[in-house]
Amino acid sequence: MGGMGSGHQKRYNTKREVEECYVLSAFSLRKHHILDEGAVCHGTITTKQGSIKFERERDVLILTYTIAPKRSIQLGLRVSHTRPRFGGQRPWLHCPNCDRRCGKLYLALGQELFLCRECAHLTYQSTRDDTATRLRKAMSKTKPDLLRFSVPQRSP
């Protein structure tokens, strides 16, 4: 009992990482007025990976895109808006699987639909970092001016 290899083992390959996926962000779409409330528009979103045709009618965003072996997918996403306390409006995309309100939807390798992080079984890369890696990343984000200090010089 309790021999070599027993007990809790790290299972790093159980979930894919968000950083490996194509991201559809409500914030980015809002900057281009695609998710404005009541908007009716159509066009193409061009990315490094390819292009996605979209059509927006009232509260539905219809995406048409191609995945590997040249399979065309047409996906309708529900769009809703909330009104924050400080004014304005915030657009949301709804996951086609669970209808959860999300700011980002992900298309992972091997998947056909843009899904929320929960339905796509995704995790963040930072959750897998050990303490030393987290400290290294935190130090690299720190502004260099904060690390400098001066020693007062005494006059002779």
Buried (B, 14 or more C-beta within 10 A) or exposed (E): EEEEEEEEEEEEEEBBBBEEBBEBEBEEBBEEEBBBEEBEBEEEBEEEEEEBBBBBBEBEBBBBBEBEEEEEBEBEBBBBBEEEEEEEEBBBBBBBBEEBBBBBBBBBEEBEBBBBBEBBEBBEEEEEEEEEEEEEEEEEEEEEEEEEEEEEEEEE
